[in-house]
Amino acid sequence: MKNLTRKNSTTVRYIDLFAGIGGFRYAMKDDYFDTTELEPVSFPKLKPSTKTISIRLPEMMLDSIKILANKRDVPYQSLIKTYLQEKIDREFHAKPA
């Protein structure tokens, strides 16, 4: 939490909400709220943040994925994420031979 003083001497506190999920900041004036008893909170049901990547796939593979996604009535990128997550889960839970 940062304290900043403006020209008129009003202290404004900037509280980082959702730190790590975008760093949203909210300003509160001390004369409106008692900020001494604030406690950190967590939001476990928020969707994890995503990062845009670029990946090159053979055209035939992408066409096949799009056909499968169309049959399931889901966006093809969501289907790719599902397939990747399933493979990751299998790899992490696989027993060593």
C-alpha angles and dihedrals in degrees: 000000000000128000118212127181119212127209092270091054094248109146112225121192120208111208119196107226120189092011107196092022098077102313096252110190127206124194120217127183113225092227092062102045137025100235096179094090100046115134129200115256133196130214105206096175096058115115113254115254117259132218125213115237135176120227130178116223130176110262093238091054092050091047090052091050091050091051091050091047091050091052089052092042093234131121111269093235090056089051090052090051090050092051092048092049092049091051092047091050091050092049094050094045097042116116114234113250 
